[in-house]
Amino acid sequence: MTQEDQTEVGVAQGVDGDVFARVCARCDAASAAGATVARAHTAYKNELLMAIAAALVDGAPDIARANAVDMAAATKDGMDAGKLDRLRFDAPRIADAAQGVRHVASLPDPIGEVVRGYTLEDGLRLNQVRVPMGLIGMIYEARPNVTVDVTSLCLKSGNAVVLYGGHAARHTNEAILEVVHAALRAHGADPNMVSSVDAFGRPGADSMMRARGHVDVLVPRGGASLIQSVVRHATVPVIETGAGNVHIYIDASADFDKAVPIVINAKTQRVGVCNAAEKLIVHRDAAAGFLPIVARALGEAGVQLRSDDAAYGIIHDSGVPVELRHATEEDWDTEYLALIMGVKVVDSLDDAIAHINRHSTGHTEAIIAEDYSAVERFTTRIDSAVVMVNASTRFTDGGVFGFGAELGISTQKMYARGPMGLREMTTTKWIGYGMGQVRA
């Protein structure tokens, strides 16, 4: 398709035709460059990754200075604390990101792995093997660590990537890509395999969403509004990643000594991430004893509680110093990404499961319980990508799961679900090995 044809297609799809043509050209250049890494030996891919990790360490001062510019602008614009935390990419976080790249280099290469294989009666041997997806498009916001994580995962899994990291992290992402591109060029790789459409602004993201035939799969990471916008408007296949309306259920059999630290960690360790707990659901038999204890701890951490009538009454009457408000129906579906937590008392485990499945975004839920049968019922019937038992929801993370990094946390049910690592960034193809067989 000529650039003129692509421009006409963009106009027909309601996006800037010139930008659409230029984005498609950039995607095609990335795909062509990525073909080399798709065929590359594992040792060469690991060499590229180790070079990028070293370059990140060497370039940390420049990246941190660029991030300081973005942080200052975001603070001036009134960005909330949760997003500011995600945007921060200072020296310690750059060092962590570099270590993540090294970890990805140390992991087994999924490409060429035989998923299954067998021989038919006529002797035809069939193997299903893992292969790269091709070109992955990423749309995200205020998350410069994603630029590093996705780059490392794509290179190791033989994929090319085109990024849209948003205006808030523009300077940081530019600095990161300068470092990455220099490392790739120094080792004989085409830097176009890791590209960005940030220079085109929002029209660049809109064009990438509609670049079917140029982008193989699109992954949005960010708040619920960004993700749903991509899902609604994209013509490219989308892997939906998770907004996190995350619940912790306190069973009647819960050990309060375990429960309180788990709730505090899940809610307050990092409030602006998708695996932070947003709702606390408490069995009525545990409520009177547990709620005053956990409310005091949450209050000391600066958390505001939005409670149903039963929880409100127990906490209020206890006299615990905590900011307490009545919950609205809207609260049960809200991902706060702030020091706010919804609290609800339920009459039974069944009621807890029903409430969670009704309001969850399908990311992560946790149960705190000593009753084995309650744990089994909860883990079997909760319809989310990850279920934790007597552990913080903050563990739902590709790095923690041993993936080195993650493309995102998929909350859909088709293809991939939960943290997406190297294997989730591959597809498969069948290879048939014959000796002259023909079908009867």
C-alpha positions as CSV (number, residue, x, y, z in Angstrom):
1,M,0.0,0.0,0.0
2,T,1.4,3.4,-1.0
3,Q,1.6,6.3,1.5
4,E,-1.2,8.0,-0.4
5,D,-3.4,4.9,0.1
6,Q,-2.5,4.7,3.8
7,T,-3.4,8.4,4.2
8,E,-6.8,7.7,2.6
9,V,-7.3,4.7,5.0
10,G,-6.4,6.9,8.0
11,V,-8.9,9.6,6.9
12,A,-11.6,6.9,6.4
13,Q,-11.0,5.7,9.9
14,G,-11.4,9.1,11.4
15,V,-7.7,9.8,12.2
16,D,-5.2,12.2,10.7
17,G,-4.3,10.7,7.4
18,D,-0.7,12.0,7.2
19,V,0.0,10.8,10.7
20,F,-1.6,7.5,10.0
21,A,0.6,6.9,7.0
22,R,3.8,7.9,8.9
23,V,2.9,5.6,11.8
24,C,2.2,2.7,9.5
25,A,5.6,3.3,7.9
26,R,7.3,3.4,11.3
27,C,5.6,0.1,12.2
28,D,6.6,-1.5,8.9
29,A,10.2,-0.4,9.5
30,A,10.1,-1.9,13.1
31,S,8.7,-5.2,11.7
32,A,11.5,-5.3,9.1
33,A,14.1,-4.6,11.8
34,G,12.6,-7.1,14.1
35,A,12.8,-9.9,11.6
36,T,16.5,-10.2,12.4
37,V,16.0,-10.6,16.1
38,A,13.2,-13.1,15.4
39,R,15.8,-15.3,13.7
40,A,18.6,-14.6,16.1
41,H,20.3,-17.1,18.3
42,T,19.6,-16.9,22.1
43,A,23.2,-15.9,22.7
44,Y,23.0,-12.9,20.5
45,K,19.7,-11.7,22.0
46,N,21.2,-12.1,25.5
47,E,24.2,-10.1,24.3
48,L,21.9,-7.2,23.3
49,L,20.1,-7.4,26.6
50,M,23.3,-7.3,28.7
51,A,24.5,-4.3,26.6
52,I,21.2,-2.5,27.2
53,A,21.5,-3.2,31.0
54,A,25.0,-1.8,31.1
55,A,24.0,1.3,29.0
56,L,21.1,2.0,31.3
57,V,23.5,2.1,34.3
58,D,25.9,4.3,32.4
59,G,23.2,6.6,31.2
60,A,21.3,6.7,34.5
61,P,22.3,10.4,35.3
62,D,20.9,11.6,31.9
63,I,17.8,9.5,32.3
64,A,17.2,10.7,35.9
65,R,17.7,14.4,34.8
66,A,15.1,13.9,32.0
67,N,12.7,12.3,34.5
68,A,13.2,15.2,36.9
69,V,11.9,17.5,34.1
70,D,8.8,15.3,33.6
71,M,8.2,15.0,37.4
72,A,8.4,18.8,37.8
73,A,5.9,19.4,35.0
74,A,3.5,16.7,36.2
75,T,3.6,18.1,39.8
76,K,2.9,21.6,38.4
77,D,0.0,20.1,36.4
78,G,-1.5,18.6,39.6
79,M,-0.9,14.9,38.8
80,D,-2.1,12.8,41.7
81,A,0.3,11.0,44.1
82,G,-0.3,7.6,42.6
83,K,0.6,8.6,39.1
84,L,3.6,10.6,40.3
85,D,4.9,7.4,41.9
86,R,4.6,5.5,38.6
87,L,6.2,8.4,36.7
88,R,9.3,8.5,39.0
89,F,12.3,6.9,37.4
90,D,15.2,8.0,39.5
91,A,18.6,6.3,39.9
92,P,17.4,3.5,42.2
93,R,14.6,2.6,39.9
94,I,16.9,2.8,36.8
95,A,19.2,0.3,38.6
96,D,16.2,-2.0,39.4
97,A,15.2,-1.8,35.7
98,A,18.7,-2.7,34.6
99,Q,18.7,-5.7,36.9
100,G,15.3,-6.7,35.4
101,V,16.9,-6.7,31.9
102,R,19.7,-8.9,33.2
103,H,17.1,-11.2,34.7
104,V,15.3,-11.5,31.4
105,A,18.6,-12.3,29.7
106,S,19.1,-15.2,32.2
107,L,15.7,-16.8,31.4
108,P,15.1,-19.6,29.0
109,D,14.4,-18.5,25.4
110,P,10.8,-19.6,24.6
111,I,11.3,-19.4,20.8
112,G,11.5,-22.8,19.2
113,E,10.1,-24.5,22.3
114,V,8.0,-27.5,21.3
115,V,4.6,-27.2,23.0
116,R,3.5,-30.6,21.9
117,G,4.3,-33.1,19.2
118,Y,3.2,-36.5,18.0
119,T,3.3,-38.8,15.0
120,L,0.2,-39.7,13.0
121,E,-0.5,-43.3,11.9
122,D,0.9,-42.7,8.4
123,G,4.2,-41.5,9.9
124,L,3.6,-37.7,9.5
125,R,5.3,-36.0,12.5
126,L,3.6,-32.9,13.9
127,N,5.2,-30.4,16.2
128,Q,3.6,-27.3,17.6
129,V,6.4,-24.7,18.4
130,R,6.6,-21.3,19.9
131,V,7.3,-18.4,17.5
132,P,7.4,-14.6,18.0
133,M,4.1,-12.6,17.6
134,G,5.8,-10.1,15.3
135,L,5.2,-6.4,16.0
136,I,3.7,-5.5,19.5
137,G,2.3,-2.1,20.0
138,M,2.2,-0.6,23.5
139,I,0.1,2.3,24.7
140,Y,0.8,3.4,28.2
141,E,0.9,6.5,30.4
142,A,3.3,7.9,33.0
143,R,5.2,4.6,33.3
144,P,8.8,4.9,32.0
145,N,9.7,1.5,33.6
146,V,7.4,-0.1,31.0
147,T,9.7,1.3,28.2
148,V,12.6,-0.8,29.6
149,D,10.5,-3.9,30.6
150,V,8.8,-4.2,27.3
151,T,11.9,-3.6,25.3
152,S,13.7,-6.4,27.2
153,L,10.9,-8.9,26.9
154,C,10.3,-8.1,23.2
155,L,13.9,-8.6,22.3
156,K,14.2,-11.9,24.2
157,S,11.0,-13.2,22.6
158,G,12.0,-12.2,19.1
159,N,9.4,-9.4,18.7
160,A,9.7,-5.8,17.5
161,V,7.9,-3.1,19.5
162,V,6.4,0.3,18.8
163,L,5.7,2.4,21.9
164,Y,3.4,5.2,22.8
165,G,4.4,6.3,26.3
166,G,2.4,9.5,26.6
167,H,3.3,13.1,27.1
168,A,3.8,13.0,30.9
169,A,6.9,10.7,30.5
170,R,8.1,12.1,27.2
171,H,11.5,13.3,28.2
172,T,12.2,10.2,30.3
173,N,11.2,7.9,27.5
174,E,13.2,9.8,24.9
175,A,16.3,9.5,27.2
176,I,15.7,5.7,27.7
177,L,15.3,5.1,23.9
178,E,18.5,7.1,23.2
179,V,20.4,4.7,25.5
180,V,18.7,1.6,24.1
181,H,19.2,2.6,20.4
182,A,22.9,3.4,21.0
183,A,23.4,-0.1,22.6
184,L,21.6,-1.8,19.7
185,R,23.7,0.0,17.1
186,A,26.9,-0.8,18.9
187,H,26.1,-4.5,18.6
188,G,25.1,-4.4,15.0
189,A,21.3,-4.4,15.5
190,D,18.8,-2.1,13.8
191,P,17.5,0.3,16.4
192,N,14.2,0.5,14.5
193,M,13.1,-2.7,16.2
194,V,12.3,-0.6,19.3
195,S,10.4,2.5,18.0
196,S,8.2,5.2,19.4
197,V,5.3,7.2,18.0
198,D,5.3,9.7,20.9
199,A,6.5,12.4,18.5
200,F,3.0,12.3,16.8
201,G,1.2,12.9,20.1
202,R,-2.3,11.5,20.6
203,P,-2.9,11.1,16.9
204,G,0.0,8.7,16.9
205,A,-1.7,6.5,19.5
206,D,-5.0,6.7,17.6
207,S,-3.3,5.7,14.4
208,M,-1.5,2.8,16.0
209,M,-4.9,1.5,17.3
210,R,-6.1,1.4,13.7
211,A,-3.0,0.1,12.0
212,R,-4.4,-3.4,11.4
213,G,-2.0,-5.3,9.1
214,H,0.9,-3.2,10.4
215,V,0.7,-4.0,14.2
216,D,0.1,-7.7,15.2
217,V,-1.2,-7.1,18.7
218,L,-1.8,-4.0,20.9
219,V,-1.4,-3.9,24.6
220,P,-2.7,-0.9,26.6
221,R,-1.4,-0.3,30.2
222,G,-2.8,2.4,32.4
223,G,-6.0,3.5,34.1
224,A,-9.4,2.1,33.3
225,S,-10.3,5.0,30.9
226,L,-7.2,4.5,28.8
227,I,-7.6,0.7,28.6
228,Q,-11.3,0.9,27.7
229,S,-10.7,3.6,25.1
230,V,-8.2,1.3,23.3
231,V,-10.5,-1.7,23.5
232,R,-13.4,0.4,22.1
233,H,-11.5,2.1,19.3
234,A,-8.8,-0.3,18.2
235,T,-9.1,-2.4,15.0
236,V,-5.8,-4.1,15.9
237,P,-6.2,-7.2,18.1
238,V,-6.0,-6.1,21.8
239,I,-4.8,-7.9,24.9
240,E,-6.7,-6.2,27.7
241,T,-4.6,-5.5,30.7
242,G,-5.9,-4.7,34.1
243,A,-7.3,-1.9,35.9
244,G,-7.3,-3.3,39.4
245,N,-10.4,-3.1,41.5
246,V,-8.6,-5.5,43.9
247,H,-10.4,-7.1,46.9
248,I,-9.2,-8.7,50.2
249,Y,-11.7,-10.9,51.9
250,I,-11.4,-11.5,55.7
251,D,-13.0,-14.8,56.5
252,A,-14.6,-15.7,59.8
253,S,-11.6,-18.0,60.3
254,A,-9.0,-15.4,59.6
255,D,-5.9,-14.9,61.8
256,F,-6.0,-11.2,62.6
257,D,-2.2,-11.2,63.2
258,K,-1.7,-12.2,59.6
259,A,-4.5,-10.2,58.2
260,V,-3.6,-6.7,59.4
261,P,0.0,-6.6,57.9
262,I,-1.3,-8.0,54.7
263,V,-4.0,-5.4,54.3
264,I,-1.6,-2.6,55.2
265,N,1.0,-3.8,52.7
266,A,-1.5,-4.4,49.9
267,K,-3.1,-0.9,50.4
268,T,-0.2,1.3,51.3
269,Q,3.1,0.0,50.0
270,R,2.5,1.6,46.5
271,V,-0.9,3.1,46.1
272,G,-0.7,3.9,42.4
273,V,-0.3,0.4,41.0
274,C,-2.9,-2.0,39.7
275,N,-2.2,-4.7,42.3
276,A,-2.8,-2.4,45.3
277,A,-5.9,-3.5,47.3
278,E,-8.9,-1.2,46.9
279,K,-11.6,-3.0,48.8
280,L,-11.8,-4.8,52.1
281,I,-14.6,-7.3,52.5
282,V,-15.1,-8.7,56.0
283,H,-17.3,-11.6,57.2
284,R,-19.8,-10.5,59.8
285,D,-18.5,-12.9,62.4
286,A,-15.1,-11.3,62.2
287,A,-16.2,-7.7,61.8
288,A,-16.6,-6.6,65.4
289,G,-13.1,-7.8,66.4
290,F,-11.2,-7.1,63.2
291,L,-12.5,-3.8,61.9
292,P,-11.4,-1.6,64.8
293,I,-7.9,-3.1,64.7
294,V,-7.4,-2.8,61.0
295,A,-9.0,0.7,60.9
296,R,-6.6,1.9,63.4
297,A,-3.6,0.6,61.4
298,L,-5.1,2.1,58.2
299,G,-5.7,5.4,59.9
300,E,-2.1,5.6,61.0
301,A,-1.1,5.1,57.4
302,G,-3.3,8.0,56.3
303,V,-6.0,5.8,54.6
304,Q,-9.5,7.2,54.2
305,L,-12.2,4.5,54.6
306,R,-15.4,4.5,52.6
307,S,-17.6,2.0,54.4
308,D,-21.1,0.5,54.1
309,D,-23.5,1.0,57.0
310,A,-22.4,-2.0,59.0
311,A,-18.7,-1.3,58.8
312,Y,-19.2,2.4,59.4
313,G,-21.1,1.7,62.6
314,I,-18.5,-0.7,64.0
315,I,-15.6,1.6,63.2
316,H,-17.3,4.8,64.3
317,D,-18.4,3.3,67.6
318,S,-14.9,2.0,68.3
319,G,-13.6,5.6,68.4
320,V,-10.6,4.7,66.3
321,P,-8.9,7.8,64.8
322,V,-9.4,7.3,61.0
323,E,-11.1,9.4,58.3
324,L,-14.4,7.6,57.8
325,R,-17.0,8.2,55.1
326,H,-20.2,6.4,53.9
327,A,-19.6,4.4,50.8
328,T,-21.8,5.0,47.7
329,E,-22.7,2.4,45.1
330,E,-20.1,4.0,42.8
331,D,-17.3,3.2,45.3
332,W,-17.7,-0.5,44.8
333,D,-16.6,-0.2,41.2
334,T,-13.9,2.4,41.7
335,E,-10.1,1.8,41.4
336,Y,-8.9,4.6,43.7
337,L,-5.1,4.5,43.1
338,A,-5.0,6.6,46.3
339,L,-5.0,6.2,50.1
340,I,-8.7,5.3,50.0
341,M,-10.2,1.9,50.7
342,G,-13.8,0.7,50.5
343,V,-15.0,-1.5,53.4
344,K,-18.0,-3.8,53.4
345,V,-19.4,-6.4,55.8
346,V,-21.0,-9.5,54.4
347,D,-23.1,-12.2,56.0
348,S,-21.3,-15.2,54.4
349,L,-18.5,-16.4,52.2
350,D,-21.0,-16.8,49.4
351,D,-22.0,-13.2,49.7
352,A,-18.3,-12.1,49.6
353,I,-17.7,-14.2,46.4
354,A,-20.8,-12.8,44.8
355,H,-19.9,-9.2,45.6
356,I,-16.3,-9.6,44.4
357,N,-17.2,-11.3,41.1
358,R,-19.8,-8.6,40.5
359,H,-17.5,-5.6,41.0
360,S,-14.0,-7.0,40.3
361,T,-12.0,-6.0,37.2
362,G,-10.7,-9.6,37.2
363,H,-7.2,-8.7,38.3
364,T,-6.3,-10.1,41.8
365,E,-8.3,-11.0,44.9
366,A,-7.1,-12.4,48.2
367,I,-8.6,-14.4,51.0
368,I,-7.3,-14.4,54.6
369,A,-8.6,-17.6,56.2
370,E,-7.5,-20.6,58.2
371,D,-10.5,-22.7,57.2
372,Y,-9.4,-25.0,54.3
373,S,-12.9,-25.4,52.9
374,A,-13.3,-21.6,52.8
375,V,-10.0,-21.3,50.9
376,E,-11.0,-23.9,48.4
377,R,-14.4,-22.4,47.8
378,F,-12.9,-19.0,47.3
379,T,-10.1,-20.0,45.0
380,T,-12.4,-22.2,42.9
381,R,-15.2,-19.7,42.5
382,I,-13.5,-16.3,42.3
383,D,-13.3,-15.3,38.6
384,S,-10.0,-13.3,38.5
385,A,-6.6,-13.8,36.9
386,V,-4.9,-14.2,40.2
387,V,-6.1,-15.4,43.6
388,M,-3.9,-15.0,46.7
389,V,-4.3,-17.0,49.9
390,N,-3.0,-15.4,53.1
391,A,-0.7,-13.2,51.1
392,S,-0.6,-9.6,49.8
393,T,-2.1,-8.8,46.4
394,R,1.1,-6.9,45.7
395,F,2.7,-10.2,44.7
396,T,0.9,-10.1,41.4
397,D,3.7,-8.9,39.3
398,G,5.7,-10.4,36.5
399,G,9.0,-9.7,38.2
400,V,7.9,-11.3,41.4
401,F,6.5,-14.3,39.5
402,G,10.0,-14.9,38.1
403,F,9.4,-13.4,34.6
404,G,12.1,-10.7,35.0
405,A,9.5,-8.2,33.9
406,E,6.0,-8.2,32.5
407,L,4.3,-6.9,29.3
408,G,1.3,-6.3,31.5
409,I,-1.3,-8.2,33.6
410,S,-4.0,-9.6,31.4
411,T,-7.5,-9.5,32.8
412,Q,-9.1,-11.1,29.8
413,K,-9.7,-14.8,29.3
414,M,-8.7,-15.4,25.7
415,Y,-5.0,-16.2,25.0
416,A,-3.3,-14.9,28.1
417,R,-4.4,-14.3,31.7
418,G,-2.4,-12.8,34.6
419,P,1.2,-11.5,34.4
420,M,2.5,-11.8,30.9
421,G,6.1,-12.8,30.5
422,L,8.2,-14.3,27.7
423,R,5.9,-17.2,26.9
424,E,2.9,-15.0,26.8
425,M,4.6,-12.9,24.1
426,T,4.8,-15.8,21.7
427,T,2.3,-17.5,19.4
428,T,2.7,-21.0,17.9
429,K,2.8,-22.6,14.6
430,W,2.6,-26.2,13.5
431,I,5.3,-27.9,11.5
432,G,4.6,-31.2,9.8
433,Y,7.6,-33.5,8.9
434,G,6.8,-36.0,6.2
435,M,8.5,-38.6,4.0
436,G,6.3,-38.2,0.9
437,Q,2.9,-38.9,2.5
438,V,-0.2,-37.9,0.6
439,R,-3.7,-37.8,2.1
440,A,-6.0,-40.6,1.0
